[in-house]
Amino acid sequence: MANRFCSHWLDHIFCCTLRNFFHNPRKILANFIKPGMTVLDIGFGNGYFSLGMARMVGPDGLVVCVETEYDKIKSLKLQAADRGLAERIDPRICSDSNLAVDDLTDQVDFSLAFFVVHHAADVPALMAGTQKALKQGGKFLIVEPSHHASASYCETVESAAQQAGLSVIGHPKFIRTWAVLLIKS
């Protein structure tokens, strides 16, 4: 019980205070997201990146946010409404094998999976769904905590992405992470 309490407290401090220092959405995503874009946030969790991306796409853009837990959808809707961003965010329930974005085929400019892929039960399905949603030239950034990023894990993720029709174009550097930037070409 004490460990859970400490973990929850540390998560709260990290998410609310330190996370903006280490994982500032505007700094991390400035080269990828422009006003008017349609972006996909896979496994958005507490909405930290979703809200940041909604600001970045502006009033003419859209952030489609997929998550497997209804409570997270509900929380994101409330946060977006409180910040005047509700019109820019489209939260959706997805499953382990279906991202629930079939209506977005070839429409997404950029997709983000931040600290998510290691939770995915079906990485090939995640890659295939993302590839299908991306436009030609659309980019997909995967960022994973370094303690989940062994060499074999990285190879597995990149292999699944390539099998889905995505190409590796870089490995951006962020603090204590492994990242890969993919493109649909």
Z-matrix of the N, CA and C atoms (Angstrom, degrees):
N
C 1 1.444
C 2 1.530 1 110.60
N 3 1.323 2 117.39 1 -43.62
C 4 1.465 3 120.96 2 -179.48
C 5 1.521 4 110.81 3 -62.88
N 6 1.333 5 116.39 4 -41.15
C 7 1.461 6 119.81 5 178.43
C 8 1.518 7 111.45 6 -61.58
N 9 1.345 8 117.23 7 -41.51
C 10 1.462 9 120.93 8 178.30
C 11 1.518 10 110.74 9 -63.42
N 12 1.332 11 117.15 10 -41.71
C 13 1.458 12 121.37 11 178.34
C 14 1.527 13 110.38 12 -62.24
N 15 1.336 14 116.36 13 -47.97
C 16 1.468 15 120.20 14 179.96
C 17 1.523 16 110.76 15 -62.32
N 18 1.308 17 116.61 16 -42.91
C 19 1.459 18 120.48 17 179.04
C 20 1.523 19 110.84 18 -61.81
N 21 1.335 20 116.89 19 -44.91
C 22 1.466 21 121.04 20 178.66
C 23 1.527 22 110.64 21 -61.46
N 24 1.333 23 116.72 22 -43.68
C 25 1.453 24 121.38 23 179.88
C 26 1.522 25 110.84 24 -63.08
N 27 1.330 26 116.75 25 -45.56
C 28 1.465 27 120.38 26 178.75
C 29 1.528 28 111.29 27 -64.06
N 30 1.326 29 117.84 28 -40.57
C 31 1.459 30 120.98 29 176.70
C 32 1.522 31 110.22 30 -60.05
N 33 1.330 32 116.51 31 -42.56
C 34 1.461 33 120.90 32 179.97
C 35 1.530 34 110.66 33 -62.39
N 36 1.323 35 116.86 34 -47.65
C 37 1.462 36 120.65 35 179.55
C 38 1.522 37 109.77 36 -62.07
N 39 1.333 38 116.80 37 -46.06
C 40 1.460 39 120.10 38 -178.13
C 41 1.520 40 110.75 39 -63.71
N 42 1.337 41 117.35 40 -47.34
C 43 1.459 42 120.83 41 -177.36
C 44 1.520 43 112.15 42 -66.32
N 45 1.283 44 117.12 43 -39.88
C 46 1.464 45 120.31 44 -172.43
C 47 1.518 46 113.70 45 -88.47
N 48 1.315 47 118.61 46 -26.89
C 49 1.449 48 119.93 47 -173.63
C 50 1.519 49 112.35 48 -120.83
N 51 1.297 50 115.56 49 -62.59
C 52 1.456 51 119.68 50 -173.92
C 53 1.525 52 114.05 51 -74.88
N 54 1.313 53 117.37 52 -26.85
C 55 1.459 54 119.24 53 -175.16
C 56 1.525 55 111.67 54 -61.24
N 57 1.318 56 117.19 55 -37.30
C 58 1.460 57 119.12 56 179.78
C 59 1.528 58 111.09 57 -64.55
N 60 1.318 59 116.92 58 -28.68
C 61 1.458 60 120.86 59 176.49
C 62 1.529 61 111.30 60 -72.58
N 63 1.334 62 117.01 61 -46.04
C 64 1.455 63 121.43 62 -176.01
C 65 1.529 64 113.79 63 -84.95
N 66 1.319 65 117.40 64 -35.72
C 67 1.460 66 121.74 65 -173.51
C 68 1.523 67 111.13 66 -129.96
N 69 1.303 68 117.20 67 55.56
C 70 1.454 69 121.88 68 -179.86
C 71 1.530 70 109.64 69 -69.04
N 72 1.348 71 118.01 70 117.67
C 73 1.467 72 120.04 71 -177.46
C 74 1.529 73 113.40 72 -55.11
N 75 1.315 74 117.26 73 -43.28
C 76 1.465 75 120.06 74 -177.34
C 77 1.527 76 111.02 75 -62.78
N 78 1.329 77 117.18 76 -41.51
C 79 1.468 78 120.38 77 179.90
C 80 1.525 79 111.30 78 -69.67
N 81 1.315 80 116.47 79 -44.83
C 82 1.466 81 120.44 80 -176.63
C 83 1.528 82 111.66 81 -69.14
N 84 1.326 83 116.71 82 -38.04
C 85 1.463 84 120.19 83 -170.89
C 86 1.527 85 115.26 84 -105.05
N 87 1.325 86 117.93 85 1.66
C 88 1.472 87 121.39 86 -176.28
C 89 1.527 88 113.32 87 -56.05
N 90 1.310 89 117.53 88 -34.15
C 91 1.469 90 120.67 89 -178.79
C 92 1.528 91 113.20 90 -81.60
N 93 1.330 92 116.86 91 -6.35
C 94 1.456 93 120.25 92 -174.06
C 95 1.527 94 114.39 93 -114.94
N 96 1.326 95 117.44 94 -29.09
C 97 1.465 96 120.85 95 -172.80
C 98 1.524 97 110.42 96 -114.92
N 99 1.323 98 114.84 97 129.71
C 100 1.463 99 122.42 98 178.12
C 101 1.524 100 109.16 99 -125.08
N 102 1.325 101 117.26 100 159.03
C 103 1.469 102 120.53 101 176.98
C 104 1.531 103 111.62 102 -54.73
N 105 1.328 104 115.20 103 140.65
C 106 1.456 105 121.63 104 177.48
C 107 1.516 106 115.09 105 87.70
N 108 1.308 107 118.38 106 -4.96
C 109 1.469 108 121.54 107 -178.77
C 110 1.519 109 111.84 108 -74.85
N 111 1.327 110 114.47 109 158.59
C 112 1.459 111 122.60 110 167.25
C 113 1.520 112 105.91 111 -105.73
N 114 1.337 113 115.87 112 122.56
C 115 1.458 114 120.32 113 -178.49
C 116 1.527 115 109.88 114 -124.72
N 117 1.310 116 115.37 115 156.00
C 118 1.458 117 122.87 116 -178.28
C 119 1.517 118 108.41 117 -120.84
N 120 1.328 119 116.40 118 123.63
C 121 1.460 120 122.86 119 177.40
C 122 1.524 121 107.54 120 -108.75
N 123 1.315 122 116.07 121 109.07
C 124 1.460 123 122.17 122 -175.23
C 125 1.527 124 109.87 123 -91.81
N 126 1.337 125 116.55 124 123.04
C 127 1.460 126 121.15 125 178.88
C 128 1.518 127 111.44 126 63.91
N 129 1.316 128 116.56 127 58.88
C 130 1.464 129 122.27 128 -169.29
C 131 1.523 130 115.12 129 -70.64
N 132 1.316 131 118.76 130 -11.62
C 133 1.466 132 121.16 131 175.94
C 134 1.510 133 113.11 132 60.48
N 135 1.342 134 117.23 133 -114.66
C 136 1.466 135 120.91 134 -178.24
C 137 1.528 136 112.51 135 -88.27
N 138 1.329 137 118.22 136 2.85
C 139 1.461 138 121.68 137 177.32
C 140 1.511 139 114.95 138 86.31
N 141 1.308 140 117.78 139 7.42
C 142 1.456 141 122.14 140 -176.13
C 143 1.528 142 111.90 141 -53.85
N 144 1.324 143 117.72 142 -52.84
C 145 1.467 144 120.38 143 179.81
C 146 1.524 145 111.22 144 -76.56
N 147 1.315 146 118.10 145 -32.83
C 148 1.471 147 121.38 146 -179.57
C 149 1.519 148 110.80 147 -57.45
N 150 1.317 149 116.56 148 -47.90
C 151 1.461 150 121.10 149 -178.54
C 152 1.525 151 110.74 150 -66.73
N 153 1.318 152 116.42 151 -40.96
C 154 1.472 153 119.89 152 176.56
C 155 1.524 154 111.56 153 -62.18
N 156 1.325 155 116.67 154 -42.65
C 157 1.466 156 120.20 155 179.47
C 158 1.526 157 110.98 156 -67.57
N 159 1.334 158 117.57 157 -34.92
C 160 1.467 159 120.66 158 178.91
C 161 1.523 160 110.64 159 -62.46
N 162 1.311 161 116.79 160 -37.51
C 163 1.470 162 120.00 161 175.51
C 164 1.529 163 110.07 162 -65.43
N 165 1.322 164 115.98 163 -40.79
C 166 1.466 165 120.95 164 -175.64
C 167 1.530 166 112.75 165 -69.78
N 168 1.328 167 118.82 166 -36.51
C 169 1.473 168 120.07 167 -178.30
C 170 1.520 169 111.40 168 -77.10
N 171 1.310 170 117.08 169 -17.38
C 172 1.461 171 120.90 170 177.17
C 173 1.515 172 112.72 171 72.56
N 174 1.339 173 115.62 172 -175.88
C 175 1.469 174 120.37 173 -174.72
C 176 1.529 175 114.44 174 -67.07
N 177 1.330 176 117.75 175 -18.72
C 178 1.465 177 120.29 176 179.46
C 179 1.520 178 112.97 177 -97.31
N 180 1.323 179 117.86 178 0.93
C 181 1.452 180 121.99 179 -179.70
C 182 1.513 181 112.22 180 -103.20
N 183 1.326 182 115.14 181 177.15
C 184 1.463 183 121.45 182 -178.45
C 185 1.524 184 109.09 183 -145.61
N 186 1.333 185 115.28 184 137.52
C 187 1.453 186 121.56 185 173.73
C 188 1.528 187 106.98 186 -115.79
N 189 1.312 188 116.22 187 112.71
C 190 1.455 189 122.01 188 176.14
C 191 1.527 190 106.14 189 -91.69
N 192 1.325 191 116.28 190 122.63
C 193 1.457 192 122.57 191 -174.00
C 194 1.515 193 109.34 192 -116.97
N 195 1.322 194 116.95 193 120.16
C 196 1.462 195 120.30 194 -179.48
C 197 1.526 196 110.30 195 -113.46
N 198 1.333 197 114.15 196 139.49
C 199 1.466 198 121.42 197 -177.19
C 200 1.521 199 108.14 198 -153.75
N 201 1.324 200 116.85 199 151.99
C 202 1.465 201 120.98 200 -179.40
C 203 1.520 202 113.32 201 -87.91
N 204 1.329 203 118.30 202 -11.18
C 205 1.463 204 121.24 203 -175.36
C 206 1.526 205 111.53 204 -111.33
N 207 1.331 206 115.64 205 123.64
C 208 1.465 207 120.98 206 -178.16
C 209 1.528 208 112.49 207 -61.26
N 210 1.329 209 118.34 208 -37.67
C 211 1.466 210 120.81 209 -179.52
C 212 1.530 211 111.76 210 -59.43
N 213 1.316 212 116.22 211 -35.10
C 214 1.468 213 119.84 212 178.50
C 215 1.533 214 110.87 213 -70.20
N 216 1.327 215 116.41 214 -35.92
C 217 1.471 216 120.90 215 175.82
C 218 1.531 217 108.95 216 -61.45
N 219 1.311 218 115.60 217 -48.66
C 220 1.468 219 121.43 218 -178.86
C 221 1.532 220 110.70 219 -59.46
N 222 1.319 221 117.02 220 -45.06
C 223 1.458 222 121.77 221 179.72
C 224 1.534 223 111.48 222 -63.29
N 225 1.332 224 116.74 223 -42.85
C 226 1.467 225 120.14 224 179.67
C 227 1.526 226 111.02 225 -63.53
N 228 1.312 227 117.06 226 -41.15
C 229 1.469 228 119.86 227 178.21
C 230 1.530 229 110.81 228 -59.30
N 231 1.317 230 116.92 229 -43.45
C 232 1.470 231 121.11 230 179.17
C 233 1.526 232 111.37 231 -64.98
N 234 1.319 233 116.63 232 -45.58
C 235 1.460 234 120.30 233 179.32
C 236 1.526 235 111.52 234 -62.04
N 237 1.328 236 116.40 235 -43.07
C 238 1.466 237 120.85 236 -179.86
C 239 1.523 238 110.68 237 -63.66
N 240 1.322 239 116.83 238 -42.53
C 241 1.468 240 120.80 239 178.85
C 242 1.526 241 110.38 240 -63.50
N 243 1.332 242 117.50 241 -43.54
C 244 1.464 243 121.86 242 179.50
C 245 1.524 244 112.51 243 -60.89
N 246 1.330 245 116.62 244 -29.15
C 247 1.462 246 120.73 245 -176.83
C 248 1.536 247 113.17 246 -101.15
N 249 1.328 248 116.46 247 5.35
C 250 1.463 249 120.07 248 -179.97
C 251 1.517 250 113.46 249 71.49
N 252 1.321 251 116.89 250 27.33
C 253 1.465 252 121.74 251 -176.58
C 254 1.528 253 112.74 252 -114.20
N 255 1.311 254 118.31 253 6.17
C 256 1.466 255 121.78 254 -173.31
C 257 1.524 256 112.65 255 -58.56
N 258 1.313 257 117.92 256 -35.01
C 259 1.472 258 121.48 257 -178.89
C 260 1.523 259 112.31 258 -69.49
N 261 1.314 260 117.04 259 -18.75
C 262 1.464 261 121.72 260 -176.56
C 263 1.523 262 112.78 261 -97.22
N 264 1.328 263 117.44 262 -6.55
C 265 1.460 264 121.11 263 -174.20
C 266 1.523 265 110.47 264 -119.21
N 267 1.328 266 115.02 265 131.05
C 268 1.466 267 122.81 266 178.22
C 269 1.523 268 107.72 267 -120.62
N 270 1.350 269 117.97 268 88.13
C 271 1.465 270 120.35 269 -179.53
C 272 1.527 271 111.47 270 -79.95
N 273 1.336 272 115.73 271 138.43
C 274 1.466 273 121.28 272 -177.25
C 275 1.519 274 111.08 273 -138.70
N 276 1.317 275 114.35 274 145.24
C 277 1.468 276 120.74 275 171.71
C 278 1.530 277 107.58 276 -80.72
N 279 1.321 278 115.51 277 133.12
C 280 1.457 279 120.64 278 175.49
C 281 1.529 280 107.97 279 -124.17
N 282 1.316 281 115.54 280 178.50
C 283 1.464 282 120.04 281 176.45
C 284 1.521 283 108.53 282 -124.19
N 285 1.318 284 116.28 283 177.07
C 286 1.460 285 120.20 284 179.01
C 287 1.528 286 112.58 285 -63.92
N 288 1.318 287 116.98 286 -24.21
C 289 1.465 288 119.29 287 -176.42
C 290 1.526 289 114.06 288 -114.17
N 291 1.349 290 117.38 289 -0.47
C 292 1.458 291 119.89 290 -177.65
C 293 1.534 292 109.07 291 -146.49
N 294 1.331 293 116.95 292 120.00
C 295 1.463 294 121.39 293 -178.39
C 296 1.527 295 113.53 294 -75.30
N 297 1.329 296 117.75 295 -8.83
C 298 1.472 297 122.25 296 179.76
C 299 1.522 298 112.05 297 64.16
N 300 1.329 299 115.55 298 39.23
C 301 1.462 300 120.25 299 178.58
C 302 1.536 301 111.87 300 -128.87
N 303 1.330 302 116.49 301 27.82
C 304 1.468 303 119.60 302 -179.62
C 305 1.527 304 112.27 303 -59.17
N 306 1.327 305 117.37 304 -27.70
C 307 1.464 306 120.98 305 178.57
C 308 1.530 307 112.73 306 -75.00
N 309 1.319 308 118.09 307 -5.36
C 310 1.464 309 122.07 308 -178.37
C 311 1.521 310 113.59 309 -106.06
N 312 1.300 311 118.51 310 18.61
C 313 1.462 312 121.50 311 -178.06
C 314 1.534 313 110.55 312 -51.18
N 315 1.332 314 115.72 313 124.74
C 316 1.472 315 124.01 314 178.31
C 317 1.530 316 113.43 315 59.68
N 318 1.330 317 118.55 316 31.03
C 319 1.470 318 121.06 317 -178.14
C 320 1.524 319 114.65 318 -119.26
N 321 1.314 320 118.78 319 -13.83
C 322 1.465 321 121.76 320 -173.56
C 323 1.529 322 109.90 321 -91.04
N 324 1.340 323 114.70 322 130.04
C 325 1.464 324 121.06 323 179.32
C 326 1.522 325 112.40 324 -82.65
N 327 1.329 326 115.77 325 -34.59
C 328 1.461 327 120.89 326 -174.85
C 329 1.516 328 109.19 327 -151.38
N 330 1.333 329 116.12 328 142.88
C 331 1.460 330 121.60 329 176.97
C 332 1.522 331 109.18 330 -131.19
N 333 1.328 332 114.67 331 145.46
C 334 1.459 333 121.32 332 -179.86
C 335 1.526 334 109.80 333 -128.95
N 336 1.319 335 115.16 334 134.87
C 337 1.470 336 122.27 335 169.96
C 338 1.525 337 105.80 336 -129.31
N 339 1.326 338 116.52 337 95.70
C 340 1.458 339 122.34 338 -174.67
C 341 1.522 340 109.32 339 -103.97
N 342 1.338 341 115.99 340 112.18
C 343 1.467 342 123.76 341 -178.77
C 344 1.525 343 110.99 342 57.92
N 345 1.330 344 117.02 343 42.27
C 346 1.461 345 122.48 344 -173.77
C 347 1.521 346 113.27 345 -123.28
N 348 1.316 347 117.64 346 -42.04
C 349 1.466 348 120.91 347 -169.37
C 350 1.520 349 112.00 348 -58.95
N 351 1.317 350 118.42 349 -34.48
C 352 1.474 351 119.75 350 179.56
C 353 1.529 352 111.90 351 -66.33
N 354 1.338 353 117.69 352 -15.07
C 355 1.470 354 121.79 353 175.47
C 356 1.531 355 111.96 354 -90.09
N 357 1.307 356 117.81 355 -15.29
C 358 1.465 357 121.74 356 -173.40
C 359 1.531 358 111.34 357 -67.81
N 360 1.314 359 115.42 358 129.55
C 361 1.464 360 120.84 359 177.63
C 362 1.527 361 110.88 360 -76.89
N 363 1.333 362 116.85 361 -25.10
C 364 1.464 363 121.64 362 -176.54
C 365 1.531 364 109.27 363 -136.85
N 366 1.332 365 116.01 364 81.90
C 367 1.467 366 121.36 365 -177.56
C 368 1.529 367 111.45 366 -60.29
N 369 1.336 368 120.57 367 -43.23
C 370 1.464 369 118.89 368 177.58
C 371 1.537 370 112.98 369 -58.81
N 372 1.328 371 118.18 370 -38.56
C 373 1.467 372 120.98 371 177.93
C 374 1.528 373 110.75 372 -66.39
N 375 1.326 374 117.29 373 -39.44
C 376 1.456 375 121.11 374 176.95
C 377 1.524 376 110.38 375 -61.44
N 378 1.321 377 116.83 376 -44.59
C 379 1.464 378 121.01 377 179.81
C 380 1.531 379 111.31 378 -65.83
N 381 1.322 380 116.42 379 -43.29
C 382 1.470 381 120.03 380 -179.57
C 383 1.531 382 111.12 381 -64.67
N 384 1.331 383 117.05 382 -42.33
C 385 1.460 384 120.51 383 179.03
C 386 1.513 385 112.20 384 -64.57
N 387 1.320 386 116.33 385 -40.03
C 388 1.464 387 120.57 386 178.87
C 389 1.520 388 110.25 387 -67.74
N 390 1.327 389 116.97 388 -44.89
C 391 1.460 390 120.84 389 179.69
C 392 1.526 391 110.67 390 -58.95
N 393 1.303 392 117.01 391 -42.19
C 394 1.465 393 121.73 392 -179.34
C 395 1.533 394 111.17 393 -63.30
N 396 1.319 395 117.33 394 -38.67
C 397 1.463 396 121.66 395 -177.88
C 398 1.528 397 112.64 396 -75.11
N 399 1.339 398 117.24 397 -30.48
C 400 1.457 399 120.18 398 -177.35
C 401 1.521 400 113.03 399 -68.63
N 402 1.329 401 116.06 400 144.88
C 403 1.463 402 122.98 401 170.31
C 404 1.525 403 108.42 402 -73.04
N 405 1.316 404 117.19 403 164.84
C 406 1.463 405 120.39 404 169.13
C 407 1.529 406 106.47 405 -58.49
N 408 1.307 407 117.66 406 130.25
C 409 1.450 408 122.00 407 -178.57
C 410 1.521 409 113.52 408 83.81
N 411 1.343 410 117.23 409 -2.72
C 412 1.458 411 121.05 410 177.25
C 413 1.516 412 110.27 411 -68.61
N 414 1.329 413 116.28 412 145.88
C 415 1.461 414 121.19 413 -176.08
C 416 1.519 415 111.35 414 -111.74
N 417 1.318 416 115.02 415 152.32
C 418 1.454 417 123.53 416 -178.84
C 419 1.523 418 107.87 417 -132.78
N 420 1.328 419 116.82 418 117.11
C 421 1.457 420 122.13 419 179.43
C 422 1.528 421 109.07 420 -105.21
N 423 1.321 422 114.89 421 122.89
C 424 1.463 423 121.98 422 175.22
C 425 1.518 424 107.23 423 -111.62
N 426 1.335 425 116.03 424 126.63
C 427 1.462 426 121.91 425 177.77
C 428 1.529 427 107.02 426 -127.18
N 429 1.319 428 115.39 427 128.31
C 430 1.454 429 121.58 428 -178.32
C 431 1.527 430 110.05 429 -128.34
N 432 1.333 431 117.07 430 147.49
C 433 1.470 432 118.84 431 177.03
C 434 1.533 433 109.54 432 -63.41
N 435 1.310 434 115.62 433 140.71
C 436 1.468 435 119.65 434 -174.41
C 437 1.523 436 113.01 435 -58.63
N 438 1.332 437 119.24 436 -28.35
C 439 1.462 438 119.74 437 -179.85
C 440 1.534 439 112.06 438 -72.78
N 441 1.337 440 118.22 439 -9.16
C 442 1.462 441 121.59 440 173.55
C 443 1.530 442 111.88 441 -103.77
N 444 1.301 443 116.83 442 -1.11
C 445 1.462 444 120.55 443 -169.53
C 446 1.527 445 113.49 444 -106.74
N 447 1.312 446 116.97 445 61.40
C 448 1.457 447 119.86 446 173.78
C 449 1.531 448 108.28 447 -68.84
N 450 1.301 449 116.13 448 164.27
C 451 1.464 450 120.07 449 -179.82
C 452 1.531 451 111.07 450 -58.38
N 453 1.326 452 117.73 451 -41.87
C 454 1.469 453 119.71 452 -179.40
C 455 1.527 454 111.33 453 -68.49
N 456 1.322 455 117.13 454 -36.40
C 457 1.469 456 120.65 455 176.72
C 458 1.529 457 109.96 456 -61.78
N 459 1.321 458 116.89 457 -48.18
C 460 1.470 459 121.32 458 -179.91
C 461 1.524 460 110.76 459 -59.40
N 462 1.320 461 116.73 460 -43.51
C 463 1.464 462 120.94 461 178.29
C 464 1.521 463 110.95 462 -62.31
N 465 1.329 464 117.57 463 -40.98
C 466 1.462 465 121.72 464 -179.89
C 467 1.525 466 111.10 465 -63.63
N 468 1.332 467 116.65 466 -44.85
C 469 1.463 468 120.66 467 -179.85
C 470 1.526 469 110.29 468 -64.70
N 471 1.318 470 117.34 469 -47.07
C 472 1.460 471 120.67 470 -179.39
C 473 1.527 472 111.32 471 -64.88
N 474 1.312 473 117.55 472 -38.23
C 475 1.456 474 121.42 473 178.02
C 476 1.526 475 111.01 474 -63.82
N 477 1.337 476 117.26 475 -44.68
C 478 1.469 477 121.12 476 178.00
C 479 1.524 478 110.60 477 -61.72
N 480 1.326 479 116.87 478 -39.82
C 481 1.468 480 120.90 479 178.52
C 482 1.536 481 110.60 480 -64.31
N 483 1.308 482 116.52 481 -44.97
C 484 1.465 483 120.13 482 -179.68
C 485 1.522 484 111.59 483 -66.15
N 486 1.318 485 117.31 484 -38.23
C 487 1.468 486 120.57 485 177.27
C 488 1.521 487 111.22 486 -64.90
N 489 1.333 488 117.08 487 -26.88
C 490 1.471 489 121.47 488 178.72
C 491 1.533 490 111.81 489 -83.34
N 492 1.326 491 117.13 490 -6.40
C 493 1.466 492 119.93 491 178.75
C 494 1.519 493 114.77 492 101.23
N 495 1.310 494 116.80 493 19.53
C 496 1.465 495 121.34 494 177.15
C 497 1.530 496 108.82 495 -106.94
N 498 1.321 497 115.90 496 149.85
C 499 1.461 498 121.19 497 -179.88
C 500 1.522 499 109.88 498 -116.05
N 501 1.325 500 116.09 499 140.88
C 502 1.457 501 121.92 500 176.95
C 503 1.524 502 108.26 501 -76.25
N 504 1.340 503 116.29 502 127.53
C 505 1.469 504 119.60 503 176.81
C 506 1.527 505 112.61 504 -119.96
N 507 1.327 506 117.21 505 -2.52
C 508 1.454 507 118.62 506 177.42
C 509 1.503 508 113.07 507 173.94
N 510 1.318 509 113.25 508 170.21
C 511 1.468 510 122.25 509 177.29
C 512 1.531 511 107.56 510 -131.63
N 513 1.337 512 117.26 511 82.44
C 514 1.468 513 120.28 512 -179.85
C 515 1.524 514 111.10 513 -58.22
N 516 1.310 515 115.57 514 152.59
C 517 1.468 516 121.73 515 -179.14
C 518 1.525 517 109.72 516 -106.57
N 519 1.327 518 115.33 517 123.91
C 520 1.455 519 123.28 518 173.62
C 521 1.522 520 106.96 519 -132.90
N 522 1.305 521 116.92 520 158.30
C 523 1.462 522 121.66 521 -176.20
C 524 1.531 523 111.29 522 -61.56
N 525 1.338 524 115.50 523 127.21
C 526 1.467 525 124.88 524 174.68
C 527 1.538 526 113.63 525 53.47
N 528 1.325 527 115.46 526 41.18
C 529 1.457 528 119.58 527 179.88
C 530 1.518 529 111.03 528 -140.22
N 531 1.313 530 114.50 529 166.61
C 532 1.457 531 123.98 530 164.68
C 533 1.519 532 105.08 531 -116.24
N 534 1.317 533 116.65 532 137.58
C 535 1.464 534 119.69 533 -179.56
C 536 1.517 535 110.54 534 -140.22
N 537 1.319 536 114.91 535 151.30
C 538 1.457 537 121.11 536 173.95
C 539 1.529 538 107.85 537 -137.29
N 540 1.326 539 115.16 538 137.91
C 541 1.450 540 121.89 539 176.08
C 542 1.517 541 107.43 540 -108.42
N 543 1.329 542 114.93 541 125.67
C 544 1.464 543 122.08 542 -176.62
C 545 1.523 544 109.09 543 -116.88
N 546 1.331 545 115.53 544 159.14
C 547 1.459 546 120.59 545 177.05
C 548 1.527 547 109.91 546 -138.85
N 549 1.321 548 114.87 547 146.73
C 550 1.461 549 119.93 548 173.36
C 551 1.522 550 105.72 549 -94.95
N 552 1.336 551 114.95 550 115.11
C 553 1.464 552 118.75 551 -178.50
C 554 1.512 553 112.36 552 -120.56
